[in-house]
Amino acid sequence: GVQPFSPTYFQAEYLDGDKRTTAMFLLWCLCCWFFVHFASSLLLRSGPAFHAMDIVQVFGRLSDRGTLGHTLTHPNSAFQTGGASAKDIRWRGLFEGEEAKKSVGLSEFKSFVKKSEFKWPLTSNSGQIPGRGVIQVPAASRLFVKEAVRLQEKRAGGAGAAEGEASRPSKGKGEPVAVEDVEKNAAGWEVADDALEAVFYALSAGKDVLDLGRFETTILTWAPYDGVVDWNSFYYNVPMAPEDGIELYAD
């Protein structure tokens, strides 16, 4: 008849000598595979430690304001920022000037961005302010309004007085808040290293070194028709999402 299965029978009949060694080796390999697989999954799920505001900060420190709002512009683009020459493009300061370098690494990129002046990026009105036509409005408008309300309440001593506290409309109107006010308030905030790293590797196409040619090529890759990377094109091409969600990027 058919021999009933039992661990003892299986071990005695099939795992003697070399067969037992082979089985143990395969079991060890399987355990290693599971460990690597689940460990990597946990790392991926942990995600980057930055917020939407950090990406706004990076773009606002690299881009220039032109007729289309703030952009990263290729020097040969017909939409050159305000008709300025290539040397006036802010991001090119990475590779030009008194401390000019042919290429930069991650640490140099971080240093450059952190030292650059922050300007809240602007974009063309596409319905954020109905009935106003083609005017320039703050990009990431939901995030901008959130920060503007927080600043207004901070001035009024309301709910937004403490940074990081959830904003809610205050009872009083408070003092009006302009774009420049939000810029000044946010200029001193630290930019998360994870955000800088995500942008660096997006611009360098995953390489550890970023040079002028690679930067220009990336612009043309992200904006092949006009060589102008606006806010929407920029955040779309950063492959990592912020902790507080990509919804805050939207206009």
C-alpha positions in Angstrom: 0.0 0.0 0.0 0.9 3.7 0.0 3.2 4.6 2.9 1.5 7.3 5.0 3.5 10.6 5.2 5.3 11.5 8.4 8.3 13.7 9.0 10.2 10.7 10.4 9.6 8.5 7.4 10.4 11.4 5.0 13.7 12.1 6.7 14.7 8.5 6.9 13.8 7.6 3.3 14.7 10.8 1.4 17.1 12.9 3.4 19.9 10.5 4.0 23.5 11.7 3.2 23.9 14.1 0.3 20.2 14.5 -0.2 19.8 15.8 3.4 22.6 18.3 2.9 21.1 19.5 -0.3 17.7 19.9 1.3 19.1 21.9 4.2 21.0 24.1 1.7 17.8 24.8 -0.2 16.0 25.6 3.0 18.7 28.0 4.0 18.5 29.7 0.6 14.7 30.0 0.9 15.1 31.6 4.4 17.6 34.1 3.0 15.3 35.0 0.1 12.4 35.7 2.5 14.6 37.8 4.7 16.0 40.0 1.8 12.5 40.2 0.2 10.7 41.4 3.3 13.5 43.6 4.6 13.6 45.5 1.3 9.8 45.8 1.4 10.0 47.4 4.8 12.7 49.8 3.6 10.6 50.8 0.6 7.5 51.3 2.7 9.3 53.6 5.2 9.6 56.1 2.4 11.6 59.4 2.3 11.5 61.8 5.2 10.3 65.0 3.6 7.2 67.0 3.1 5.6 68.8 0.1 6.9 72.1 1.4 10.5 70.8 1.0 10.0 70.2 -2.7 8.5 73.7 -3.1 11.6 75.0 -1.3 14.0 73.3 -3.6 12.2 74.4 -6.8 11.9 78.0 -5.4 15.6 78.1 -4.8 16.6 76.8 -8.2 14.1 78.4 -10.6 13.8 81.9 -12.1 10.7 84.0 -12.7 9.8 84.6 -16.3 6.7 85.1 -18.4 5.4 81.6 -17.6 6.1 81.9 -13.9 9.0 80.2 -12.2 10.8 77.7 -14.3 14.0 75.8 -14.8 14.9 77.0 -18.3 17.3 75.6 -20.9 19.7 78.3 -22.1 18.6 77.8 -25.7 14.9 78.0 -25.0 12.8 80.6 -26.8 11.2 81.3 -23.4 14.5 82.4 -21.8 13.8 83.9 -18.5 12.9 87.6 -19.0 15.2 87.7 -22.1 18.2 87.3 -19.9 21.4 85.6 -21.0 22.3 82.1 -20.1 24.7 83.3 -17.4 21.8 84.9 -15.5 19.9 81.5 -15.1 20.1 80.8 -11.4 20.6 77.0 -11.5 23.7 77.5 -13.6 25.4 78.9 -10.6 26.0 75.3 -9.6 28.6 75.2 -12.4 29.6 78.8 -12.9 30.9 81.8 -11.0 33.9 82.2 -8.7 33.7 78.7 -7.5 32.9 77.2 -10.8 33.0 73.4 -11.1 32.4 71.1 -14.1 30.4 68.8 -12.0 28.9 68.6 -8.5 28.1 65.8 -6.1 25.2 65.5 -3.7 26.8 67.5 -0.9 27.7 70.4 -3.1 24.2 70.4 -4.6 22.7 70.5 -1.0 25.0 73.4 -0.1 24.1 75.4 -3.2 20.3 75.0 -2.7 20.4 75.8 1.0 22.3 79.0 0.3 20.1 80.2 -2.5 17.3 82.7 -1.9 13.9 81.2 -1.6 11.1 82.6 -3.7 7.7 81.0 -3.6 7.3 79.6 -7.2 4.6 81.2 -9.3 2.6 79.6 -12.1 0.1 80.7 -14.7 -3.5 81.0 -13.5 -5.4 78.0 -14.7 -8.6 78.5 -12.7 -7.2 79.0 -9.2 -8.5 82.6 -9.3 -11.6 82.6 -11.5 -12.2 85.5 -13.8 -8.7 86.9 -13.5 -7.3 85.7 -16.8 -3.7 84.8 -17.4 -1.9 86.1 -14.3 0.8 84.6 -12.2 -0.4 82.9 -9.0 1.4 80.9 -6.3 2.1 77.3 -7.3 1.0 74.5 -5.0 -1.9 76.8 -4.1 -3.4 74.5 -1.4 -0.1 74.5 0.4 0.3 78.2 -0.1 -3.1 79.0 1.4 -2.4 76.7 4.3 0.8 78.5 5.1 -0.8 81.9 4.5 -3.6 81.1 6.9 -1.1 79.8 9.5 1.0 83.0 9.2 -2.1 85.2 9.4 -3.2 83.4 12.6 0.3 83.6 14.0 0.2 87.4 13.6 -3.2 87.4 15.3 -2.1 85.1 18.0 -4.6 82.4 16.8 -4.5 78.7 16.2 -1.6 78.8 13.8 0.8 80.5 16.2 2.8 77.3 16.7 4.6 76.0 13.6 3.3 72.6 12.6 -0.1 73.0 14.3 -3.1 72.3 12.1 -4.5 75.5 10.6 -8.1 76.5 10.9 -9.8 79.8 10.1 -9.4 82.3 13.0 -12.4 84.3 14.2 -10.8 87.6 13.3 -9.6 88.6 9.8 -6.2 89.4 10.9 -3.6 91.3 8.9 -3.6 90.5 5.1 -0.8 88.2 4.0 1.1 88.7 0.7 3.2 86.2 -1.3 6.3 88.0 0.0 5.2 87.5 3.6 4.9 83.8 3.1 8.3 83.7 1.4 10.0 85.5 4.2 8.4 83.3 6.8 9.5 80.1 5.0 12.9 81.3 3.9 14.5 80.3 7.2 13.1 76.8 7.3 15.5 73.9 6.9 15.2 72.0 3.7 15.0 68.2 4.3 18.1 66.3 3.1 15.9 63.6 1.7 14.1 66.1 -0.5 17.4 67.5 -1.8 18.6 63.9 -2.4 15.4 63.0 -4.3 15.8 66.1 -6.6 19.5 65.6 -7.1 19.1 62.0 -8.3 16.1 63.0 -10.5 18.2 65.7 -12.2 21.3 63.5 -12.5 19.3 60.5 -13.8 20.4 58.4 -10.9 24.1 59.2 -11.1 26.3 60.3 -8.2 27.6 63.3 -10.2 25.7 66.1 -11.9 27.2 68.3 -14.6 26.0 71.1 -16.8 25.3 68.9 -19.8 23.3 66.4 -17.7 21.3 69.2 -16.2 20.5 70.6 -19.6 19.6 67.2 -20.9 17.3 66.6 -18.0 15.4 69.8 -18.7 14.9 68.8 -22.3 13.8 65.3 -21.2 11.2 66.8 -18.9 10.2 69.6 -21.3 11.1 68.4 -24.8 8.9 71.0 -26.6 10.0 74.3 -25.1 12.9 73.5 -22.7 11.0 75.1 -19.8 10.3 73.0 -16.7 7.5 74.6 -14.7 6.3 73.7 -11.3 4.0 70.9 -12.5 6.7 69.3 -14.7 9.2 69.5 -11.9 7.3 67.8 -9.1 5.9 65.2 -11.6 9.5 64.1 -12.3 10.6 63.7 -8.7 10.1 60.0 -8.2 9.5 60.0 -4.5 6.3 61.3 -2.8 6.3 63.5 0.3 5.0 62.2 3.6 2.0 64.5 3.6 0.9 63.4 0.1 1.2 64.7 -3.5 -2.2 66.4 -3.2 -0.5 69.5 -1.8 1.6 69.8 -5.0 -1.5 70.4 -7.1 -2.6 73.9 -8.2 
